[in-house]
Amino acid sequence: MPIYKAPLREYRFLLNELLDVSQYASLPGFADAPADLVDAILEEAAKLTEEVLLPLNQIGDREGCKLENGVVTTPKGFKEAYKL
C-alpha cells in the first residue's frame, strides 16, 4: 500500500513565513482563528488525507466513476469520505 505523509512543515512555512497569516489576525472574522487553531486544522487535514483519502486512490483508479442513465456512481468509499 502506498504511503503518504502530508508535508505539514512545508504548509506551516507557507502560512507563517511566505503568507504571514498573523497579519490577518486583526481583520474581522479572523480573530477567532488563532495560530494554534490553524495548526490544529492542518493536523486534522493531514490525518484525513493520510488515513481516508490516500486509500481511496487505488480504489478510484480501479473502479472509476460511472455514468449510467444520467446518474453518476463513484467508487466504493468516496461517498462516505465526502460525508466526513
Distance bins in CASP14 RR format, pairs under 12 A and 6 or more apart:
PFRMAT RR
TARGET T0000
AUTHOR 0000-0000-0000
RMODE 2
METHOD distances of the structure
MODEL  1
1 50 0 0 0 0 0 1 0 0 0 0 0
1 51 0 0 0 0 0 1 0 0 0 0 0
1 54 0 0 0 0 1 0 0 0 0 0 0
1 55 1 0 0 1 0 0 0 0 0 0 0
1 56 0 0 0 0 0 1 0 0 0 0 0
1 57 0 0 0 0 0 1 0 0 0 0 0
1 58 1 0 0 1 0 0 0 0 0 0 0
1 59 0 0 0 0 0 1 0 0 0 0 0
2 50 0 0 0 0 0 1 0 0 0 0 0
2 53 0 0 0 0 0 1 0 0 0 0 0
2 54 1 0 0 1 0 0 0 0 0 0 0
2 55 0 0 0 0 1 0 0 0 0 0 0
2 56 0 0 0 0 0 1 0 0 0 0 0
2 57 1 0 0 1 0 0 0 0 0 0 0
2 58 1 0 0 1 0 0 0 0 0 0 0
2 61 0 0 0 0 0 1 0 0 0 0 0
3 50 0 0 0 0 1 0 0 0 0 0 0
3 51 0 0 0 0 0 1 0 0 0 0 0
3 54 0 0 0 0 1 0 0 0 0 0 0
3 55 0 0 0 0 0 1 0 0 0 0 0
3 57 0 0 0 0 0 1 0 0 0 0 0
4 46 0 0 0 0 1 0 0 0 0 0 0
4 47 0 0 0 0 0 1 0 0 0 0 0
4 48 0 0 0 0 0 1 0 0 0 0 0
4 49 1 0 0 1 0 0 0 0 0 0 0
4 50 1 0 1 0 0 0 0 0 0 0 0
4 51 0 0 0 0 1 0 0 0 0 0 0
4 52 0 0 0 0 0 1 0 0 0 0 0
4 53 0 0 0 0 1 0 0 0 0 0 0
4 54 1 0 1 0 0 0 0 0 0 0 0
4 55 0 0 0 0 1 0 0 0 0 0 0
4 56 0 0 0 0 0 1 0 0 0 0 0
4 57 0 0 0 0 1 0 0 0 0 0 0
4 58 0 0 0 0 0 1 0 0 0 0 0
5 11 0 0 0 0 0 1 0 0 0 0 0
5 46 0 0 0 0 1 0 0 0 0 0 0
5 47 0 0 0 0 0 1 0 0 0 0 0
5 49 0 0 0 0 1 0 0 0 0 0 0
5 50 1 0 0 1 0 0 0 0 0 0 0
5 51 0 0 0 0 0 1 0 0 0 0 0
5 54 0 0 0 0 1 0 0 0 0 0 0
6 12 0 0 0 0 0 1 0 0 0 0 0
6 42 0 0 0 0 1 0 0 0 0 0 0
6 43 0 0 0 0 1 0 0 0 0 0 0
6 44 0 0 0 0 0 1 0 0 0 0 0
6 45 1 0 0 1 0 0 0 0 0 0 0
6 46 1 1 0 0 0 0 0 0 0 0 0
6 47 0 0 0 0 1 0 0 0 0 0 0
6 48 0 0 0 0 1 0 0 0 0 0 0
6 49 1 0 1 0 0 0 0 0 0 0 0
6 50 1 0 1 0 0 0 0 0 0 0 0
6 51 0 0 0 0 0 1 0 0 0 0 0
6 52 0 0 0 0 0 1 0 0 0 0 0
6 53 0 0 0 0 0 1 0 0 0 0 0
6 54 0 0 0 0 1 0 0 0 0 0 0
7 13 0 0 0 0 1 0 0 0 0 0 0
7 14 0 0 0 0 1 0 0 0 0 0 0
7 42 0 0 0 0 0 1 0 0 0 0 0
7 45 0 0 0 0 0 1 0 0 0 0 0
7 46 0 0 0 0 1 0 0 0 0 0 0
7 49 0 0 0 0 0 1 0 0 0 0 0
7 50 0 0 0 0 0 1 0 0 0 0 0
8 14 0 0 0 0 0 1 0 0 0 0 0
8 15 0 0 0 0 0 1 0 0 0 0 0
8 16 0 0 0 0 0 1 0 0 0 0 0
8 38 0 0 0 0 0 1 0 0 0 0 0
8 39 0 0 0 0 1 0 0 0 0 0 0
8 40 0 0 0 0 0 1 0 0 0 0 0
8 41 0 0 0 0 0 1 0 0 0 0 0
8 42 1 0 1 0 0 0 0 0 0 0 0
8 43 1 0 0 1 0 0 0 0 0 0 0
8 44 0 0 0 0 0 1 0 0 0 0 0
8 45 0 0 0 0 1 0 0 0 0 0 0
8 46 1 0 1 0 0 0 0 0 0 0 0
8 47 0 0 0 0 0 1 0 0 0 0 0
8 49 0 0 0 0 0 1 0 0 0 0 0
8 50 0 0 0 0 0 1 0 0 0 0 0
9 15 0 0 0 0 0 1 0 0 0 0 0
9 16 0 0 0 0 0 1 0 0 0 0 0
9 17 0 0 0 0 0 1 0 0 0 0 0
9 39 0 0 0 0 0 1 0 0 0 0 0
9 42 0 0 0 0 0 1 0 0 0 0 0
9 46 0 0 0 0 0 1 0 0 0 0 0
10 16 0 0 0 0 0 1 0 0 0 0 0
10 17 0 0 0 0 0 1 0 0 0 0 0
10 18 0 0 0 0 0 1 0 0 0 0 0
10 42 0 0 0 0 0 1 0 0 0 0 0
10 46 0 0 0 0 0 1 0 0 0 0 0
11 17 0 0 0 0 0 1 0 0 0 0 0
11 18 0 0 0 0 0 1 0 0 0 0 0
11 19 0 0 0 0 0 1 0 0 0 0 0
11 21 0 0 0 0 0 1 0 0 0 0 0
11 38 0 0 0 0 1 0 0 0 0 0 0
11 39 0 0 0 0 1 0 0 0 0 0 0
11 41 0 0 0 0 0 1 0 0 0 0 0
11 42 1 0 1 0 0 0 0 0 0 0 0
11 43 0 0 0 0 0 1 0 0 0 0 0
11 45 0 0 0 0 1 0 0 0 0 0 0
11 46 0 0 0 0 1 0 0 0 0 0 0
11 49 0 0 0 0 0 1 0 0 0 0 0
12 18 0 0 0 0 0 1 0 0 0 0 0
12 19 0 0 0 0 0 1 0 0 0 0 0
12 21 0 0 0 0 0 1 0 0 0 0 0
12 35 0 0 0 0 1 0 0 0 0 0 0
12 38 0 0 0 0 1 0 0 0 0 0 0
12 39 1 0 0 1 0 0 0 0 0 0 0
12 41 0 0 0 0 0 1 0 0 0 0 0
12 42 1 0 0 1 0 0 0 0 0 0 0
12 43 0 0 0 0 0 1 0 0 0 0 0
12 46 0 0 0 0 0 1 0 0 0 0 0
13 19 0 0 0 0 1 0 0 0 0 0 0
13 20 0 0 0 0 0 1 0 0 0 0 0
13 21 0 0 0 0 0 1 0 0 0 0 0
13 42 0 0 0 0 0 1 0 0 0 0 0
14 20 0 0 0 0 0 1 0 0 0 0 0
14 21 0 0 0 0 1 0 0 0 0 0 0
14 38 0 0 0 0 0 1 0 0 0 0 0
14 42 0 0 0 0 0 1 0 0 0 0 0
15 21 1 0 1 0 0 0 0 0 0 0 0
15 22 0 0 0 0 1 0 0 0 0 0 0
15 23 0 0 0 0 0 1 0 0 0 0 0
15 24 0 0 0 0 0 1 0 0 0 0 0
15 33 0 0 0 0 0 1 0 0 0 0 0
15 35 0 0 0 0 1 0 0 0 0 0 0
15 38 1 0 0 1 0 0 0 0 0 0 0
15 39 0 0 0 0 1 0 0 0 0 0 0
15 41 0 0 0 0 0 1 0 0 0 0 0
15 42 1 0 0 1 0 0 0 0 0 0 0
16 22 1 0 0 1 0 0 0 0 0 0 0
16 23 0 0 0 0 0 1 0 0 0 0 0
16 24 0 0 0 0 0 1 0 0 0 0 0
16 35 1 0 0 1 0 0 0 0 0 0 0
16 38 0 0 0 0 1 0 0 0 0 0 0
16 39 0 0 0 0 1 0 0 0 0 0 0
16 42 0 0 0 0 0 1 0 0 0 0 0
19 38 0 0 0 0 0 1 0 0 0 0 0
20 35 0 0 0 0 0 1 0 0 0 0 0
21 27 0 0 0 0 0 1 0 0 0 0 0
21 30 0 0 0 0 1 0 0 0 0 0 0
21 33 0 0 0 0 1 0 0 0 0 0 0
21 34 0 0 0 0 0 1 0 0 0 0 0
21 35 1 0 0 1 0 0 0 0 0 0 0
21 37 0 0 0 0 0 1 0 0 0 0 0
21 38 1 0 0 1 0 0 0 0 0 0 0
21 39 0 0 0 0 0 1 0 0 0 0 0
21 41 0 0 0 0 0 1 0 0 0 0 0
21 42 0 0 0 0 0 1 0 0 0 0 0
22 30 0 0 0 0 1 0 0 0 0 0 0
22 31 0 0 0 0 0 1 0 0 0 0 0
22 33 0 0 0 0 0 1 0 0 0 0 0
22 34 0 0 0 0 1 0 0 0 0 0 0
22 35 1 0 0 1 0 0 0 0 0 0 0
22 38 0 0 0 0 1 0 0 0 0 0 0
23 30 0 0 0 0 1 0 0 0 0 0 0
24 30 1 0 1 0 0 0 0 0 0 0 0
24 31 0 0 0 0 1 0 0 0 0 0 0
24 32 0 0 0 0 0 1 0 0 0 0 0
24 33 0 0 0 0 1 0 0 0 0 0 0
24 34 0 0 0 0 0 1 0 0 0 0 0
24 35 0 0 0 0 0 1 0 0 0 0 0
24 38 0 0 0 0 0 1 0 0 0 0 0
25 31 1 0 0 1 0 0 0 0 0 0 0
25 32 0 0 0 0 1 0 0 0 0 0 0
25 33 1 0 0 1 0 0 0 0 0 0 0
25 34 1 0 0 1 0 0 0 0 0 0 0
25 35 0 0 0 0 1 0 0 0 0 0 0
25 37 0 0 0 0 0 1 0 0 0 0 0
25 38 0 0 0 0 0 1 0 0 0 0 0
26 33 0 0 0 0 0 1 0 0 0 0 0
27 33 0 0 0 0 0 1 0 0 0 0 0
30 37 0 0 0 0 0 1 0 0 0 0 0
30 38 0 0 0 0 1 0 0 0 0 0 0
31 37 0 0 0 0 0 1 0 0 0 0 0
32 38 0 0 0 0 0 1 0 0 0 0 0
33 39 0 0 0 0 0 1 0 0 0 0 0
33 40 0 0 0 0 0 1 0 0 0 0 0
33 41 0 0 0 0 1 0 0 0 0 0 0
33 42 0 0 0 0 0 1 0 0 0 0 0
34 40 0 0 0 0 1 0 0 0 0 0 0
34 41 0 0 0 0 0 1 0 0 0 0 0
35 41 0 0 0 0 0 1 0 0 0 0 0
35 42 0 0 0 0 0 1 0 0 0 0 0
36 42 0 0 0 0 0 1 0 0 0 0 0
36 43 0 0 0 0 0 1 0 0 0 0 0
37 43 0 0 0 0 0 1 0 0 0 0 0
37 44 0 0 0 0 0 1 0 0 0 0 0
38 44 0 0 0 0 0 1 0 0 0 0 0
38 45 0 0 0 0 0 1 0 0 0 0 0
39 45 0 0 0 0 0 1 0 0 0 0 0
39 46 0 0 0 0 0 1 0 0 0 0 0
40 46 0 0 0 0 0 1 0 0 0 0 0
40 47 0 0 0 0 0 1 0 0 0 0 0
41 47 0 0 0 0 0 1 0 0 0 0 0
41 48 0 0 0 0 0 1 0 0 0 0 0
42 48 0 0 0 0 0 1 0 0 0 0 0
42 49 0 0 0 0 0 1 0 0 0 0 0
43 49 0 0 0 0 0 1 0 0 0 0 0
43 50 0 0 0 0 0 1 0 0 0 0 0
44 50 0 0 0 0 0 1 0 0 0 0 0
44 51 0 0 0 0 0 1 0 0 0 0 0
44 52 0 0 0 0 0 1 0 0 0 0 0
44 84 0 0 0 0 0 1 0 0 0 0 0
45 51 0 0 0 0 0 1 0 0 0 0 0
45 52 0 0 0 0 0 1 0 0 0 0 0
45 53 0 0 0 0 1 0 0 0 0 0 0
45 84 0 0 0 0 0 1 0 0 0 0 0
46 52 0 0 0 0 0 1 0 0 0 0 0
46 53 0 0 0 0 0 1 0 0 0 0 0
46 54 0 0 0 0 0 1 0 0 0 0 0
47 53 0 0 0 0 0 1 0 0 0 0 0
47 54 0 0 0 0 0 1 0 0 0 0 0
47 84 0 0 0 0 0 1 0 0 0 0 0
48 54 0 0 0 0 1 0 0 0 0 0 0
48 55 0 0 0 0 0 1 0 0 0 0 0
48 56 0 0 0 0 0 1 0 0 0 0 0
48 81 0 0 0 0 1 0 0 0 0 0 0
48 82 0 0 0 0 0 1 0 0 0 0 0
48 84 1 0 0 1 0 0 0 0 0 0 0
49 55 0 0 0 0 0 1 0 0 0 0 0
49 56 0 0 0 0 0 1 0 0 0 0 0
49 57 0 0 0 0 0 1 0 0 0 0 0
49 81 0 0 0 0 0 1 0 0 0 0 0
49 84 0 0 0 0 0 1 0 0 0 0 0
50 56 0 0 0 0 0 1 0 0 0 0 0
50 57 0 0 0 0 0 1 0 0 0 0 0
51 81 0 0 0 0 0 1 0 0 0 0 0
51 84 0 0 0 0 0 1 0 0 0 0 0
52 59 0 0 0 0 0 1 0 0 0 0 0
52 77 0 0 0 0 1 0 0 0 0 0 0
52 78 0 0 0 0 0 1 0 0 0 0 0
52 80 0 0 0 0 1 0 0 0 0 0 0
52 81 1 0 1 0 0 0 0 0 0 0 0
52 82 0 0 0 0 0 1 0 0 0 0 0
52 83 0 0 0 0 0 1 0 0 0 0 0
52 84 1 0 0 1 0 0 0 0 0 0 0
53 59 0 0 0 0 0 1 0 0 0 0 0
53 60 0 0 0 0 0 1 0 0 0 0 0
53 77 0 0 0 0 0 1 0 0 0 0 0
53 78 0 0 0 0 1 0 0 0 0 0 0
53 80 0 0 0 0 0 1 0 0 0 0 0
53 81 1 0 0 1 0 0 0 0 0 0 0
53 82 0 0 0 0 0 1 0 0 0 0 0
53 84 0 0 0 0 1 0 0 0 0 0 0
54 60 0 0 0 0 0 1 0 0 0 0 0
54 81 0 0 0 0 0 1 0 0 0 0 0
55 61 0 0 0 0 0 1 0 0 0 0 0
55 62 0 0 0 0 0 1 0 0 0 0 0
55 75 0 0 0 0 0 1 0 0 0 0 0
55 76 0 0 0 0 0 1 0 0 0 0 0
55 77 0 0 0 0 1 0 0 0 0 0 0
55 78 0 0 0 0 0 1 0 0 0 0 0
55 80 0 0 0 0 0 1 0 0 0 0 0
55 81 0 0 0 0 1 0 0 0 0 0 0
56 62 0 0 0 0 0 1 0 0 0 0 0
56 63 0 0 0 0 1 0 0 0 0 0 0
56 64 0 0 0 0 0 1 0 0 0 0 0
56 74 0 0 0 0 1 0 0 0 0 0 0
56 75 1 0 0 1 0 0 0 0 0 0 0
56 76 0 0 0 0 1 0 0 0 0 0 0
56 77 1 0 0 1 0 0 0 0 0 0 0
56 78 1 0 0 1 0 0 0 0 0 0 0
56 79 0 0 0 0 0 1 0 0 0 0 0
56 80 0 0 0 0 1 0 0 0 0 0 0
56 81 1 0 1 0 0 0 0 0 0 0 0
56 82 0 0 0 0 0 1 0 0 0 0 0
56 84 0 0 0 0 0 1 0 0 0 0 0
57 63 0 0 0 0 0 1 0 0 0 0 0
57 64 0 0 0 0 0 1 0 0 0 0 0
57 75 0 0 0 0 0 1 0 0 0 0 0
57 77 0 0 0 0 0 1 0 0 0 0 0
57 78 0 0 0 0 0 1 0 0 0 0 0
57 81 0 0 0 0 0 1 0 0 0 0 0
58 64 0 0 0 0 0 1 0 0 0 0 0
58 75 0 0 0 0 1 0 0 0 0 0 0
58 76 0 0 0 0 0 1 0 0 0 0 0
58 77 0 0 0 0 0 1 0 0 0 0 0
59 65 0 0 0 0 0 1 0 0 0 0 0
59 74 0 0 0 0 1 0 0 0 0 0 0
59 75 1 0 1 0 0 0 0 0 0 0 0
59 76 1 0 1 0 0 0 0 0 0 0 0
59 77 1 0 0 1 0 0 0 0 0 0 0
59 78 1 0 0 1 0 0 0 0 0 0 0
59 79 0 0 0 0 0 1 0 0 0 0 0
59 80 0 0 0 0 0 1 0 0 0 0 0
59 81 0 0 0 0 0 1 0 0 0 0 0
60 66 0 0 0 0 0 1 0 0 0 0 0
60 73 0 0 0 0 0 1 0 0 0 0 0
60 74 0 0 0 0 1 0 0 0 0 0 0
60 75 1 0 1 0 0 0 0 0 0 0 0
60 76 0 0 0 0 1 0 0 0 0 0 0
60 77 0 0 0 0 1 0 0 0 0 0 0
60 78 1 0 0 1 0 0 0 0 0 0 0
60 81 0 0 0 0 0 1 0 0 0 0 0
61 75 0 0 0 0 1 0 0 0 0 0 0
62 75 1 0 0 1 0 0 0 0 0 0 0
62 76 0 0 0 0 1 0 0 0 0 0 0
63 73 0 0 0 0 1 0 0 0 0 0 0
63 74 0 0 0 0 1 0 0 0 0 0 0
63 75 1 1 0 0 0 0 0 0 0 0 0
63 76 1 0 0 1 0 0 0 0 0 0 0
63 77 0 0 0 0 1 0 0 0 0 0 0
63 78 0 0 0 0 1 0 0 0 0 0 0
64 72 0 0 0 0 0 1 0 0 0 0 0
64 73 0 0 0 0 1 0 0 0 0 0 0
64 74 1 0 0 1 0 0 0 0 0 0 0
64 75 1 0 1 0 0 0 0 0 0 0 0
64 76 0 0 0 0 0 1 0 0 0 0 0
64 77 0 0 0 0 0 1 0 0 0 0 0
64 78 0 0 0 0 1 0 0 0 0 0 0
65 71 0 0 0 0 0 1 0 0 0 0 0
65 72 1 0 1 0 0 0 0 0 0 0 0
65 73 1 0 0 1 0 0 0 0 0 0 0
65 74 1 0 1 0 0 0 0 0 0 0 0
65 75 1 0 0 1 0 0 0 0 0 0 0
65 76 0 0 0 0 0 1 0 0 0 0 0
65 78 0 0 0 0 1 0 0 0 0 0 0
65 79 0 0 0 0 0 1 0 0 0 0 0
66 72 1 0 0 1 0 0 0 0 0 0 0
66 73 1 0 1 0 0 0 0 0 0 0 0
66 74 0 0 0 0 1 0 0 0 0 0 0
66 75 0 0 0 0 1 0 0 0 0 0 0
66 76 0 0 0 0 0 1 0 0 0 0 0
66 78 0 0 0 0 0 1 0 0 0 0 0
67 73 1 0 0 1 0 0 0 0 0 0 0
67 74 0 0 0 0 0 1 0 0 0 0 0
72 78 0 0 0 0 0 1 0 0 0 0 0
72 79 0 0 0 0 0 1 0 0 0 0 0
73 79 0 0 0 0 1 0 0 0 0 0 0
74 80 0 0 0 0 0 1 0 0 0 0 0
74 81 0 0 0 0 1 0 0 0 0 0 0
74 82 0 0 0 0 1 0 0 0 0 0 0
74 83 0 0 0 0 0 1 0 0 0 0 0
75 81 0 0 0 0 0 1 0 0 0 0 0
75 82 0 0 0 0 0 1 0 0 0 0 0
77 83 0 0 0 0 1 0 0 0 0 0 0
77 84 0 0 0 0 0 1 0 0 0 0 0
78 84 0 0 0 0 0 1 0 0 0 0 0
END
